[in-house]
Structures are given as C-alpha cells and as structure tokens.
Amino acid sequence: MEINRNKDEINIVYSPCPASSYFDLLNSAYTGKLDRFKMKASFYDSRKEGLAIAIPRLVDGDGRGSLAFAAAGGRVDVCRYLLEELNLDVDVEDYHGDRKIQTLLLSKGIHINAATTSGTALSYAVVLGQFDAVKVLLDHHADPNVVMSGAVTPLASAIVNNSLQIRDLLLQAGADPNAESRGIAPLLYAVDHGRTQCNVRLLEAGADPNVTDNEGMTAVEIAAKEGNSEIVEILFPVTSCIPTYPNWTIGGLMEHVHSEAAKKKKKKPEGYETFLQAKMKGAEAFQEKQYSLAATWYSKALEVAPTDASLLSNRSDCYARMQDGPEALRDATECISLRPGWPKAYYREGVALNILKGC
C-alpha cells in the first residue's frame, strides 16, 4: 500500500472500478447505500443459497469484497450489517492466493482479516482516515498487525497521515509499535514526518528508541539531522549512547551529524542495495513468521554491515523463536559488545540463556 499518495489518488485506488465484476453491489457498499446493497446482493443470489454464502463470492478481480469497500468508504452501517447480522462460514482467499485467511470473527464467522493483493478492510479504512469504520473493525477483533508483503502496517499509515485518534485506536487494540514496514519501524516514520507527540505515544507503547533506518541511523540521529530539536530532546534520554560520538550530549549530537566526518560516513558502502533488499526481505519473512528464512536474509545483510547491532538483534530473535539457543546467544553477545548500553541486547541475551537452560 502506498502511503505517500494524496487523498484523491487513494480514493481512486480504493474505490470500486466501474469495469469490475459486481460493481453495482460493491459500489453500494462503498457509498453506504445499505438497502440497495441488500437488494443487489439478493439479485446476485441466483441460487437462493442465502446472503451469507453469496456475498463472500461477489468480489472484484483483486479479490476485494463488500467489507473491504464498506471500510474504505467509512460506511459503518454496512460494516455492522456484514459483521453483526450475517453469519458466514466459508474460507475466503483472493484470486491471487496471496494469503489464506486463518482468523474468523468470533462466532460470526466472517473473515475480518481477509487480505487481498492491496490490503485488508482495516488497512483501507486507516489509509483513508475512516475513524468510525476503523473502530467498528477493531471492536470486532480485526488484527491491526496483519500486513501484506511489501506493504505498510496500519499503524505506519496512521502515523504518516497524522491520524492521531486512529493511531491511538490501533495501539489500544494491540498494534505492534516495533513492527517494521519495508524495513522501517513506526518510530522512524514518526521522526521522518516530524510527528512530535507521536514519538511520545510510541515510546509509551514500547517502541524501541534504538531502531535504525536503512542507512544505519538511529531515530535521534535522524531528528538531529533534520534539525528537529524538540524530537531530539524526547528521544535522546532514552537512546543508548553511540560509542562513535566523541561528545554524547544533545549539543554534541547536533554538531556531529552536520560535521564533515558524518558526511563522509554517509557515503553508501559497496553492496548497499543488497543490504537494503536483504534487510527488507528479512523483515517481511519475520512478519510472516518464516523465522529461518528471515535469519537467512538478515545474514545476507550482515555480510554487508557486520557491525549493525539491530540486524544482529533481529537475527538473534529469529534463532530464539526457532529454539536455537547457541546461535541466539552468539548474536546477543555480539550486540552487547557493539552497544553495551542497549537494553534490548541484554533482553536478547536473557531469552537465549533461558532457551539453553531448558535444553
């Protein structure tokens, strides 16, 4: 899902295409014409199987159905009708087979987390700023952490769009404040877009202040580079000391990021594109719980940047989830040596030691 488009462009992308199958039905959901929607759904139920069976079959060429378009249009009444009055009991998979839906909505049976090639109903509602639709979906247990490969999380979309109420709804519903989108953590999106209070909220929710971007810069370094002193003052006290800085103070940080030494350091190393690609693919594989594959991609990235503590931490996490204590501990120990003041490094070590104790 693109997050830098303007609202008009997004509306075009997430509205039904007139040339698509069942446009009249899907457009009724998108525009909130519930009576017309019911009438059209009944018309398409030619086999008289009932709307709970017919409606899930009525999707466009990308597998997007009525719930996705109702959410995109912010049509709470249609969402409620689909979520609360229908009792669906079918497996829904988009035509491209991107993701088989595993989670049913409690006893309702509706696939609220159903993902198409471009996202879920929740992701549509978030990117379009549809607060009421987001609330209804979350109230019905939509998973705020479901994200398509290569797309961004609903939380990242809310941050970029500066949708404060939606951001808070997502965090309250369990959105992971550290879940990466395209290799970038939510805190970095907040810093990059100058969202001062968003940084505070993310830290309160458990965001890691030591995350780095694709060039190895921490959030506080990015804020300093952008000259955003307010965000620097928020992040500096909770960021681990970076040993390469000669004067680890706010003033020293602000001075160093604009120095000639820092500019020389910005030069992209050989294999930089490989590093970016491997880091992103590692994050995507981890999101999909393919921990062995994620560890492989992080290893490829570490071949280019062997002293990247965040990558070592991520790979340690992968090994830990595979119950590989020795490898998890090796990466955690290396993390500690690179960043002795980083709490997450010691956490990784503790997890690894617990695995070894259980062997």
Secondary structure, 3 states (H helix, E strand, C coil): CCCCCCHHHHHHHCCCCCCCCCHHHHHHHHHCCHHHHHHHHHHHCCCCCCHHHHHHHCCCCCCCCHHHHHHHCCCHHHHHHHHHHCCCCCCCCCCCCCCCCCCCCCCCCCCCCCCECCECHHHHHHHCCCHHHHHHHHHCCCCCCCCCCCCCCHHHHHHHCCCHHHHHHHHHCCCCCCCCECCECHHHHHHHCCCHHHHHHHHHCCCCCCCECCCCCEHHHHHHHCCCHHHHHHHHHHCCCCCCCCCCCHHHHHHHHCCHHHHHHCCCCCCHHHHHHHHHHHHHHHHCCCHHHHHHHHHHHHHHCCCCHHHHHHHHHHHHHCCCHHHHHHHHHHHHHHCCCCHHHHHHHHHHHHHHHCC
